[in-house]
């Protein structure tokens, strides 16, 4: 008697991708420098745009300033236009593969996850994107938030199969 296991992974496409080990074997170490440069550039933009400022984040959660809402809104608009352009002109990856978008299914876990994420963001004054930029500016206490983010991610990964999706 054969049993089938229900796949609860919402990103099934990722199961078909090349593993990181295979990619690492195919590329030289200096090919990853572009990601380091892009990360440093993004960190500079975050610092100069005051996106990593704890005070700006608190202003946002207290509805005292439009700054962060403007940044987030601009990012959503740029993202929407980018996706539209990718679909319209059938843009391909650097390796020549077509870029495809898969529909996401809504579930109640997204509400709970969003609430947990938002509470953590409000309490720490940091979302995961600018954590390392904050650390780079000398805000050493951010290491606690980084450790907490890694621990939370690890915990979710450990219990993922047991959680209701």
For each residue, the residues with C-beta under 8 A, 3 or more apart:
1:
2:
3:
4:
5:
6:
7: 12
8: 160 161 165
9: 12 14 15
10: 104 105 165
11: 14
12: 7 9 15 16
13: 16 17 102
14: 9 11 17
15: 9 12
16: 12 13
17: 13 14
18: 22 23
19: 22 23
20: 23 24
21: 24 25
22: 18 19 25 26
23: 18 19 20 26 27
24: 20 21 27
25: 21 22
26: 22 23
27: 23 24 31 32
28: 31
29: 32
30: 33
31: 27 28 34
32: 27 29 35 36
33: 30 36 37
34: 31 37 38
35: 32 38 39
36: 32 33 39 40
37: 33 34 40 41
38: 34 35 41 42
39: 35 36 42 43 132
40: 36 37 43 44
41: 37 38 44 45
42: 38 39 45 46 133
43: 39 40 46 47 130 132 133 136
44: 40 41 47 48
45: 41 42 48 49 51
46: 42 43 49 51 52 129 130 133
47: 43 44 50 51 52 133 136 137
48: 44 45
49: 45 46 71
50: 47 53 56 67
51: 45 46 47 56 68 71 130
52: 46 47 126 130 133 134 137
53: 50 56 57
54: 57 58 125 126
55: 58 59 125
56: 50 51 53 59 60 65 67 68
57: 53 54 60 61 68 121 122 125 126 127
58: 54 55 61 62 122 125
59: 55 56 62 64 65 67 68
60: 56 57 63 64 65 67 68 69
61: 57 58 121 122
62: 58 59
63: 60
64: 59 60
65: 56 59 60 68
66: 69 70
67: 50 56 59 60 70 71
68: 51 56 57 59 60 65 71 72
69: 60 66 72 73
70: 66 67 73 74
71: 49 51 67 68 74 75
72: 68 69 75 76
73: 69 70 76 77
74: 70 71 77 78
75: 71 72 78 79
76: 72 73 79 80
77: 73 74 80 81
78: 74 75 81 82
79: 75 76 82 83
80: 76 77 83 84
81: 77 78 84 85
82: 78 79 85 86
83: 79 80 86 87 101
84: 80 81 87 88
85: 81 82 88 89 91
86: 82 83 89 90 91 99
87: 83 84 90 101
88: 84 85
89: 85 86
90: 86 87 98
91: 85 86 99
92: 96 97 98 99
93: 96 97 98 99
94:
95:
96: 92 93
97: 92 93
98: 90 92 93
99: 86 91 92 93
100:
101: 83 87
102: 13
103:
104: 10
105: 10
106: 110
107: 110 165
108: 111 112
109: 112 113 163 164 165
110: 106 107 113 114
111: 108 114 115
112: 108 109 115 116
113: 109 110 116 117
114: 110 111 117 118
115: 111 112 118 119
116: 112 113 119 120
117: 113 114 120 121 127
118: 114 115 121 122
119: 115 116 122 123
120: 116 117 123 124 148 152
121: 57 61 117 118 124 125 126 127
122: 57 58 61 118 119 125
123: 119 120
124: 120 121 145 148
125: 54 55 57 58 121 122
126: 52 54 57 121 130 131 134 142 145
127: 57 117 121 130 131
128: 131 149
129: 46
130: 43 46 51 52 126 127 133 134
131: 126 127 128 134 135 142 145 146 149
132: 39 43 135 136 146
133: 42 43 46 47 52 130 136 137
134: 52 126 130 131 137 139 142
135: 131 132 139 140 142 143 146
136: 43 47 132 133
137: 47 52 133 134
138:
139: 134 135 142
140: 135 143
141: 144 145
142: 126 131 134 135 139 145 146
143: 135 140 146 147
144: 141 147 148
145: 124 126 131 141 142 148 149
146: 131 132 135 142 143 149 150
147: 143 144 150 151
148: 120 124 144 145 151 152
149: 128 131 145 146 152 153
150: 146 147 153 154
151: 147 148 154 155
152: 120 148 149 155 156
153: 149 150 156 157
154: 150 151 157 158
155: 151 152 158 159
156: 152 153 159 160 163
157: 153 154 160
158: 154 155
159: 155 156 162 163
160: 8 156 157 163
161: 8
162: 159
163: 109 156 159 160
164: 109
165: 8 10 107 109
